[in-house]
Amino acid sequence: MDEKEMYGEDNAIDTEFERSILEYRPKVKYEPKKPITVNLQTEEVVLDEEDDDEDVDSNDYEAEEKPAQQYQDFAEIYDLLNQMIEYVEEKIKDTTVPLSEEQVEKIYESFPHLDPSLLSNGVIDFQTYANTFEDPEAPANSLIQDIVHSYAEDVDGSLELELYEDLKELQATVREGYFLYKQSILKNYVDGELPDEPVKNEELVKQIDEAVQQQNDWFDDISKNYSDTEKKYYDTLRTAYGTPEFFKVSEEYTASKRPYDVAVRENKTIQEMILLVDNLLQGTEDTSARIKSGLVLGSDIDTEEVMKVLENQATTKEEFAELMKMTQLSLKLQVNYQIEDKKQYRDVLKNINNLSRKQRAHDELLTAFELRNKMYLKTYDALQNLNSPSKDLGVEAFLNQLAGGLNLIQEQYQAFVNDVYAMYTSDYEVRRDKIEKTLDKENARAGYSLVLDHL
């Protein structure tokens, strides 16, 4: 998307891209141990006639079941991030970040094997910076990102360059979250090869919907069978206890209860993972939309009105020049303060909630998920219904130890679920605050640039 598409002719207001922002204002409320909820305003979306025609003609499939809806959400958020990254890259592709001799020496002293041609001109060009996100935690790449970000957030930088880091990190977070969703939820319903990245795929969404509906039908059948046999069992217990009919009904009841219990526990695990993925999707959707809004709207500074106010404060050119110098100094101090204030949020995202931590947490959770679903549930069922041929103490001791191990599997799974939930919540809240502080700082930077232009 080029600048003209985003801002319209002559920076016109009310372009299609701007309207898409102004019409979307999510309000996010977080409550501990509950999913992040995004409450959208209910308002009429105004479309151009051409958009109306396209909307009528398009028969886009709308997912019905939650797992299918989540795939669509992943694809839409990933597509939005890719569009914003493409737009920002076009805006800043010619950006170069100047390096002091001390910075160049520090980089090569720290990383002597770094390609000498990368910084040969005493600058970091955009492509060099963009390549660091292929392995963002490599020490050399991390140092280059720190240098570029310090430049981007100061008065000579730009909002696009500053937010590029957030966009690339959100893109990586969506890819990693999709991996967790694919391995824990999607593979429960769809066999065969699945897309490596969440791309729009209507046929796959339909396939997920159908598979979920089939599994729901199967669960309804065994639930009904269990409910019917349970009712029959308790009726027989009251009227024919101890008779051959009672023992026959009792066996039928046990036979229907075991698969039902396993299915309930398996379904509970899937629902927990769905809730977990929802937290990631909703938080990522909100932060992505806020970045999109910031890129479109920029600062809140009304340049004409601000200049009128400043001009009215001075009666001579000398007074006006002095006022502008003091205003510029004040705004530079404000930018410096806001940079320091924002630093803690970036440090958390870079050092605590980084990509490798997400990958490690997901791997641990998936291992626990597989153990719980494939070993714990079935072994637990076998122990619950075990007909031991012996009452030997040695057998009982073995079974007690086995039960203890199964309890540990359950506890570890729950601990990993809680860890990932806390990680998602923290990541969302920290990035949300970082983006808000970035956009608030843009007002000070815009004011500084305005004053500088009139000095």
C-alpha positions as CSV (number, residue, x, y, z in Angstrom):
1,M,0.0,0.0,0.0
2,D,1.6,3.3,-1.1
3,E,1.3,6.7,0.6
4,K,-1.3,7.9,-1.8
5,E,-3.6,4.9,-1.0
6,M,-3.1,5.4,2.7
7,Y,-3.6,9.2,2.9
8,G,-5.4,10.0,-0.4
9,E,-4.8,12.8,-2.8
10,D,-3.1,15.8,-1.1
11,N,-3.2,14.2,2.3
12,A,-7.0,14.2,2.1
13,I,-9.0,13.3,5.2
14,D,-11.7,10.6,5.0
15,T,-9.8,8.1,2.8
16,E,-10.8,4.5,2.9
17,F,-7.7,3.6,5.1
18,E,-8.5,6.4,7.6
19,R,-12.1,5.4,7.9
20,S,-11.1,1.8,8.6
21,I,-9.2,3.2,11.6
22,L,-11.7,5.7,12.9
23,E,-14.4,3.0,12.8
24,Y,-12.4,0.6,14.9
25,R,-11.8,1.5,18.5
26,P,-11.4,-1.6,20.6
27,K,-11.6,-1.2,24.4
28,V,-9.7,-3.9,26.2
29,K,-10.5,-5.0,29.7
30,Y,-8.2,-7.5,31.5
31,E,-9.3,-9.5,34.5
32,P,-7.0,-12.1,36.1
33,K,-7.6,-15.7,35.1
34,K,-10.1,-14.5,32.5
35,P,-9.6,-14.0,28.8
36,I,-8.8,-10.6,27.5
37,T,-12.1,-9.1,26.3
38,V,-12.3,-6.6,23.4
39,N,-15.6,-4.6,23.4
40,L,-16.2,-3.1,20.0
41,Q,-18.4,0.0,19.5
42,T,-21.6,-0.8,17.7
43,E,-21.7,1.8,14.9
44,E,-22.6,1.8,11.2
45,V,-19.7,1.3,8.9
46,V,-19.8,3.7,6.0
47,L,-18.6,2.1,2.7
48,D,-18.2,3.5,-0.7
49,E,-20.6,2.2,-3.4
50,E,-17.8,0.2,-5.0
51,D,-17.1,-1.4,-1.6
52,D,-20.8,-2.2,-1.2
53,D,-20.9,-4.0,-4.5
54,E,-17.9,-6.0,-3.7
55,D,-19.4,-6.9,-0.3
56,V,-22.6,-8.2,-2.0
57,D,-20.8,-10.1,-4.7
58,S,-18.2,-11.7,-2.5
59,N,-19.3,-15.0,-0.9
60,D,-16.6,-15.1,1.7
61,Y,-17.2,-18.1,4.0
62,E,-17.8,-17.2,7.6
63,A,-16.5,-19.8,10.1
64,E,-19.1,-21.2,12.5
65,E,-17.0,-23.1,15.0
66,K,-14.4,-21.6,17.3
67,P,-11.4,-23.4,16.0
68,A,-12.3,-22.3,12.4
69,Q,-12.9,-18.8,13.6
70,Q,-9.5,-18.8,15.2
71,Y,-7.8,-19.8,11.9
72,Q,-9.6,-16.9,10.2
73,D,-8.5,-14.5,13.0
74,F,-4.8,-15.6,12.6
75,A,-5.0,-15.2,8.8
76,E,-6.6,-11.7,9.1
77,I,-4.2,-10.4,11.8
78,Y,-1.2,-11.8,9.9
79,D,-2.3,-10.2,6.7
80,L,-2.9,-6.9,8.4
81,L,0.6,-7.0,9.9
82,N,2.2,-7.9,6.6
83,Q,0.4,-5.0,4.9
84,M,1.6,-2.5,7.5
85,I,5.1,-3.9,7.3
86,E,5.1,-3.5,3.6
87,Y,3.8,0.1,3.9
88,V,6.4,1.1,6.5
89,E,9.2,-0.5,4.6
90,E,8.3,1.5,1.5
91,K,8.3,4.7,3.6
92,I,11.7,4.1,5.3
93,K,13.6,2.0,2.7
94,D,16.0,4.8,2.0
95,T,16.6,5.6,5.7
96,T,20.2,5.5,7.0
97,V,21.2,5.7,10.6
98,P,24.5,7.6,11.1
99,L,27.1,6.0,13.3
100,S,29.8,7.7,15.3
101,E,33.4,6.4,15.1
102,E,33.0,5.1,18.7
103,Q,29.9,3.2,17.7
104,V,31.5,1.5,14.7
105,E,34.6,0.6,16.8
106,K,32.3,-0.8,19.5
107,I,30.4,-3.0,17.1
108,Y,33.5,-4.4,15.5
109,E,35.3,-4.9,18.8
110,S,32.3,-6.8,20.2
111,F,31.8,-8.8,17.0
112,P,35.1,-9.1,15.1
113,H,33.6,-11.6,12.6
114,L,30.9,-9.2,11.5
115,D,31.0,-8.5,7.7
116,P,33.2,-5.4,7.4
117,S,31.1,-4.1,4.4
118,L,27.9,-3.8,6.6
119,L,29.1,-0.5,8.2
120,S,31.7,0.6,5.7
121,N,30.0,3.9,5.1
122,G,29.6,4.8,8.7
123,V,25.9,4.2,8.6
124,I,23.4,1.5,9.1
125,D,21.2,1.2,6.1
126,F,17.6,0.0,6.3
127,Q,18.2,-3.4,4.7
128,T,20.9,-4.2,7.2
129,Y,18.5,-3.3,10.0
130,A,15.7,-5.3,8.5
131,N,17.9,-8.3,8.2
132,T,18.5,-8.4,11.9
133,F,14.9,-9.5,12.5
134,E,15.8,-12.9,10.9
135,D,17.6,-13.7,14.1
136,P,16.8,-10.8,16.5
137,E,18.4,-12.3,19.6
138,A,21.9,-12.8,18.0
139,P,24.1,-10.4,19.9
140,A,25.3,-8.4,16.8
141,N,21.7,-8.0,15.6
142,S,20.5,-7.0,19.0
143,L,23.2,-4.3,19.2
144,I,22.3,-2.9,15.7
145,Q,18.6,-2.9,16.7
146,D,19.4,-0.9,19.9
147,I,21.4,1.7,17.9
148,V,18.6,2.1,15.2
149,H,15.9,2.3,17.9
150,S,17.8,5.0,19.8
151,Y,18.0,7.0,16.6
152,A,14.3,6.3,15.6
153,E,12.8,7.4,18.9
154,D,14.7,10.7,19.1
155,V,13.9,14.0,17.4
156,D,15.6,13.1,14.2
157,G,13.9,9.7,13.9
158,S,10.4,8.9,12.6
159,L,7.3,7.1,13.9
160,E,7.5,4.6,11.1
161,L,11.0,3.5,11.9
162,E,10.2,3.4,15.6
163,L,7.1,1.2,15.1
164,Y,8.8,-1.1,12.6
165,E,10.3,-3.1,15.5
166,D,6.9,-3.6,17.1
167,L,5.4,-4.7,13.8
168,K,8.2,-7.3,13.2
169,E,7.9,-8.6,16.7
170,L,4.1,-8.9,16.5
171,Q,4.5,-10.7,13.2
172,A,6.9,-13.2,14.8
173,T,4.5,-13.6,17.8
174,V,1.6,-14.4,15.5
175,R,3.7,-17.0,13.7
176,E,4.7,-18.6,16.9
177,G,1.1,-18.4,18.3
178,Y,-0.2,-20.1,15.1
179,F,2.4,-22.9,15.6
180,L,0.9,-23.6,19.1
181,Y,-2.6,-23.4,17.7
182,K,-1.8,-25.8,14.8
183,Q,-0.1,-28.4,17.1
184,S,-2.6,-28.3,19.9
185,I,-6.0,-27.5,18.3
186,L,-5.9,-27.7,14.5
187,K,-4.3,-31.2,14.4
188,N,-7.1,-32.5,16.6
189,Y,-9.5,-31.9,13.8
190,V,-7.5,-31.9,10.5
191,D,-5.2,-34.6,9.3
192,G,-2.5,-34.1,6.7
193,E,-0.2,-31.2,5.9
194,L,-1.2,-27.8,7.2
195,P,0.1,-24.4,6.2
196,D,3.3,-23.2,7.8
197,E,1.9,-19.7,8.1
198,P,-1.7,-18.5,8.6
199,V,-2.7,-17.6,5.1
200,K,-6.3,-17.0,4.0
201,N,-7.7,-20.4,2.9
202,E,-11.5,-20.7,2.7
203,E,-11.4,-24.4,1.9
204,L,-9.4,-25.1,5.0
205,V,-11.7,-23.1,7.2
206,K,-14.7,-25.1,5.8
207,Q,-12.8,-28.3,6.5
208,I,-12.1,-27.3,10.1
209,D,-15.8,-26.4,10.6
210,E,-17.0,-29.7,9.2
211,A,-14.5,-31.7,11.3
212,V,-15.5,-29.8,14.5
213,Q,-19.2,-30.4,13.8
214,Q,-18.6,-34.1,13.2
215,Q,-16.7,-34.4,16.5
216,N,-19.5,-32.4,18.2
217,D,-22.0,-34.9,16.8
218,W,-20.0,-37.8,18.0
219,F,-19.7,-36.3,21.5
220,D,-23.5,-35.6,21.5
221,D,-24.0,-39.3,20.7
222,I,-21.9,-40.7,23.4
223,S,-23.3,-38.1,25.8
224,K,-26.8,-39.2,25.0
225,N,-25.9,-42.9,25.3
226,Y,-24.3,-42.2,28.7
227,S,-27.3,-40.2,29.9
228,D,-29.7,-42.9,28.8
229,T,-27.8,-45.7,30.4
230,E,-27.2,-43.7,33.6
231,K,-30.9,-43.1,34.0
232,K,-31.6,-46.8,33.4
233,Y,-28.9,-47.8,35.9
234,Y,-30.4,-45.7,38.7
235,D,-33.9,-46.8,37.9
236,T,-32.8,-50.4,38.1
237,L,-30.8,-49.7,41.3
238,R,-34.0,-48.6,43.0
239,T,-36.3,-51.3,41.6
240,A,-34.2,-54.4,40.9
241,Y,-31.0,-54.2,42.9
242,G,-29.1,-57.5,43.2
243,T,-31.0,-59.2,40.3
244,P,-29.4,-60.4,37.0
245,E,-31.0,-57.5,35.2
246,F,-29.3,-55.1,37.6
247,F,-25.9,-56.5,36.9
248,K,-26.5,-56.4,33.2
249,V,-27.5,-52.8,33.3
250,S,-24.6,-52.0,35.6
251,E,-22.1,-53.4,33.0
252,E,-23.8,-51.3,30.2
253,Y,-23.6,-48.2,32.4
254,T,-19.9,-48.7,33.0
255,A,-19.2,-49.4,29.3
256,S,-20.9,-46.1,28.4
257,K,-19.4,-44.1,31.2
258,R,-15.7,-44.8,30.4
259,P,-15.6,-43.4,26.9
260,Y,-17.8,-40.5,28.0
261,D,-15.4,-39.6,30.9
262,V,-12.3,-39.7,28.6
263,A,-14.1,-37.6,25.9
264,V,-15.1,-35.0,28.5
265,R,-11.5,-34.6,29.8
266,E,-10.1,-34.5,26.2
267,N,-12.7,-31.8,25.3
268,K,-11.8,-29.8,28.5
269,T,-8.1,-29.8,27.4
270,I,-9.0,-28.5,23.9
271,Q,-11.2,-25.8,25.4
272,E,-8.4,-24.7,27.6
273,M,-6.1,-24.4,24.7
274,I,-8.8,-22.5,22.7
275,L,-9.2,-20.0,25.5
276,L,-5.4,-19.6,25.7
277,V,-5.1,-18.9,21.9
278,D,-8.0,-16.5,22.2
279,N,-6.0,-14.4,24.7
280,L,-3.1,-14.2,22.2
281,L,-5.4,-13.3,19.3
282,Q,-7.4,-10.6,21.1
283,G,-4.3,-8.9,22.5
284,T,-2.4,-9.0,19.2
285,E,-5.5,-7.7,17.3
286,D,-5.8,-4.7,19.7
287,T,-2.1,-3.7,19.6
288,S,-2.0,-4.2,15.8
289,A,-5.0,-1.9,15.4
290,R,-3.5,0.7,17.7
291,I,-0.3,0.8,15.6
292,K,-2.4,1.1,12.4
293,S,-4.3,4.0,14.0
294,G,-1.0,5.7,14.9
295,L,0.5,5.3,11.5
296,V,-2.6,6.9,9.9
297,L,-3.3,9.7,12.4
298,G,0.2,10.5,13.4
299,S,0.5,13.2,16.1
300,D,-2.4,15.2,17.6
301,I,-0.6,18.5,17.0
302,D,-2.6,21.1,15.0
303,T,0.4,23.0,13.5
304,E,-1.6,26.0,12.3
305,E,-3.3,26.6,15.7
306,V,-0.1,26.0,17.6
307,M,1.8,28.6,15.5
308,K,-1.0,31.1,16.0
309,V,-0.7,30.6,19.8
310,L,3.1,31.0,19.8
311,E,3.0,34.0,17.5
312,N,0.5,35.8,19.8
313,Q,2.9,35.5,22.7
314,A,5.5,37.8,21.2
315,T,5.4,41.4,19.9
316,T,8.9,41.5,18.3
317,K,10.9,39.1,16.2
318,E,13.5,38.9,18.9
319,E,10.9,37.9,21.5
320,F,9.5,35.4,19.1
321,A,12.9,33.9,18.4
322,E,13.7,33.6,22.1
323,L,10.3,32.0,22.7
324,M,10.9,29.4,19.9
325,K,14.3,28.5,21.3
326,M,12.9,28.0,24.8
327,T,9.9,26.0,23.4
328,Q,12.3,23.8,21.4
329,L,14.5,23.2,24.5
330,S,11.4,22.3,26.5
331,L,10.1,19.8,23.9
332,K,13.6,18.2,23.6
333,L,13.7,17.7,27.3
334,Q,10.2,16.2,27.1
335,V,11.2,13.8,24.3
336,N,14.2,12.7,26.4
337,Y,12.1,12.1,29.4
338,Q,9.5,10.1,27.4
339,I,12.3,8.0,25.8
340,E,13.6,7.0,29.3
341,D,10.0,6.4,30.5
342,K,9.4,4.0,27.6
343,K,12.7,2.2,27.9
344,Q,11.5,-0.2,30.6
345,Y,8.8,-1.5,28.4
346,R,11.1,-2.2,25.5
347,D,13.6,-3.9,27.9
348,V,10.8,-6.3,29.1
349,L,9.8,-7.2,25.5
350,K,13.4,-7.7,24.4
351,N,14.8,-9.6,27.5
352,I,11.9,-11.3,29.2
353,N,9.0,-11.7,26.7
354,N,11.3,-12.3,23.8
355,L,10.7,-14.8,21.0
356,S,12.9,-17.6,22.4
357,R,11.0,-17.5,25.7
358,K,7.7,-17.8,23.8
359,Q,9.1,-20.8,21.8
360,R,10.4,-22.5,25.0
361,A,7.1,-22.0,26.8
362,H,5.2,-23.3,23.8
363,D,7.4,-26.4,23.5
364,E,7.0,-27.1,27.2
365,L,3.2,-26.7,27.0
366,L,2.9,-28.9,23.9
367,T,4.9,-31.7,25.6
368,A,2.6,-31.5,28.6
369,F,-0.4,-31.3,26.4
370,E,0.6,-34.5,24.5
371,L,1.3,-36.3,27.7
372,R,-2.0,-35.4,29.2
373,N,-4.1,-36.3,26.2
374,K,-2.3,-39.4,25.0
375,M,-1.0,-41.0,28.2
376,Y,-2.6,-39.4,31.3
377,L,-6.3,-39.6,30.3
378,K,-6.2,-43.2,29.1
379,T,-4.0,-44.5,31.9
380,Y,-6.1,-42.6,34.5
381,D,-9.2,-44.3,33.0
382,A,-7.5,-47.7,33.3
383,L,-6.6,-47.2,36.9
384,Q,-10.1,-45.9,37.8
385,N,-11.6,-49.1,36.4
386,L,-8.8,-51.5,37.2
387,N,-9.8,-55.1,38.2
388,S,-6.7,-56.1,40.2
389,P,-6.3,-59.9,40.4
390,S,-4.2,-59.4,43.6
391,K,-4.5,-57.4,46.8
392,D,-0.7,-57.9,47.3
393,L,0.9,-54.9,49.0
394,G,3.5,-54.9,46.3
395,V,0.9,-54.3,43.7
396,E,-0.8,-51.6,45.7
397,A,2.5,-49.8,46.2
398,F,3.2,-49.9,42.4
399,L,-0.3,-48.5,41.6
400,N,0.1,-45.8,44.2
401,Q,3.4,-44.7,42.6
402,L,1.8,-44.8,39.2
403,A,-1.1,-42.6,40.4
404,G,1.4,-40.1,41.9
405,G,3.2,-39.8,38.5
406,L,-0.1,-39.2,36.7
407,N,-0.9,-36.5,39.2
408,L,2.4,-34.8,38.4
409,I,1.6,-34.9,34.7
410,Q,-1.7,-33.1,35.4
411,E,0.0,-30.6,37.7
412,Q,2.8,-29.8,35.2
413,Y,0.3,-29.4,32.3
414,Q,-1.8,-26.9,34.4
415,A,1.4,-25.0,35.5
416,F,2.5,-24.6,31.9
417,V,-1.0,-23.4,30.8
418,N,-0.8,-20.8,33.6
419,D,2.7,-19.8,32.6
420,V,1.7,-19.2,28.9
421,Y,-1.4,-17.4,29.9
422,A,0.6,-15.1,32.2
423,M,3.2,-14.6,29.4
424,Y,0.5,-13.6,26.8
425,T,-1.1,-11.2,29.3
426,S,2.2,-9.6,30.2
427,D,3.2,-9.3,26.6
428,Y,0.0,-7.7,25.6
429,E,-0.1,-5.2,28.5
430,V,3.6,-4.2,28.2
431,R,3.4,-3.8,24.4
432,R,0.1,-1.9,24.7
433,D,1.7,0.6,27.1
434,K,4.9,0.9,25.0
435,I,2.8,1.7,21.9
436,E,0.7,4.3,23.8
437,K,3.9,6.0,25.1
438,T,5.4,5.9,21.7
439,L,2.4,7.6,20.2
440,D,2.2,10.1,23.1
441,K,5.9,11.0,22.5
442,E,5.1,11.6,18.8
443,N,3.3,14.7,19.9
444,A,6.4,16.1,21.6
445,R,8.5,15.2,18.6
446,A,6.1,16.7,16.1
447,G,6.0,19.9,18.2
448,Y,9.8,20.0,18.3
449,S,10.0,19.6,14.5
450,L,7.4,22.3,14.0
451,V,9.4,24.8,16.1
452,L,12.6,23.8,14.4
453,D,11.1,24.5,11.0
454,H,10.3,28.1,12.1
455,L,13.6,28.9,13.7
